[in-house]
C-alpha cells in the first residue's frame, strides 16, 4: 500500500514526532528501564505491529533492550513466544489488532508500577502535565488546556488537542477526534511526511 517500511532504528524518531502520549510513555520506559511488563508489552507491541514493524524487527527491538538486563536465552524463553503470538505465529495463529483508546481506557487499568494505559485517564494531573511538558514543545497554556480536558474525563478531546498543538494546528484543525493510537500515528505521518 505504499507505506514505508518501519525498522526498529526509526522508532526513537517516530516516537518523538508521531506517537500518542500512551505510546511515548511506554517507549521511553523501555529505553530507560530496558523492560516492559505484560500490559505494556501487549499494548505497545500491538501498536508497533500496526504501524508496520515486522515480527523480526519487533523481536530484535525488544531483545536489544531486555538483554541489557537479562540473557538472550531468558529473553527468548520468556518473551519471544508472546511477541510471536501477537503476530499470529503461535497458539491460535490469529494476528491480533492494536487496541483502541476505548479499550485502553476501559480495560486492564495500570497499577502504580505499570506504564501502559492512557495518561489522560490514568495519570494524576501533575504527572500528566510533566509528561506533556517532557518534549519541551508545548507551551504552558497548551498543557493547562489539555490537562483541564483530561480532568473533565474528555480524553479524546485532550488527545486531539495534544495532537493539534504538537503539529502546529489550531484547535479543531485536525477535523476529527482521536479514538485510536494508530489513527494518531497515521494522521501525524501524513503531516510530518508532507
Ligand atoms: Fe493513547 Fe488514546 Fe489515550 Fe491518546 S486518548 S493517549 S491515543 S489511549
Boltz pocket constraint, residues with backbone or C-beta under 6 A from the ligand:
constraints:
  - pocket:
      binder: B
      contacts: [[A, 20], [A, 21], [A, 22], [A, 23], [A, 100], [A, 101], [A, 104], [A, 105], [A, 117], [A, 118], [A, 119], [A, 120], [A, 121], [A, 155], [A, 156], [A, 159], [A, 178], [A, 179], [A, 180], [A, 181], [A, 184]]
      max_distance: 6.0
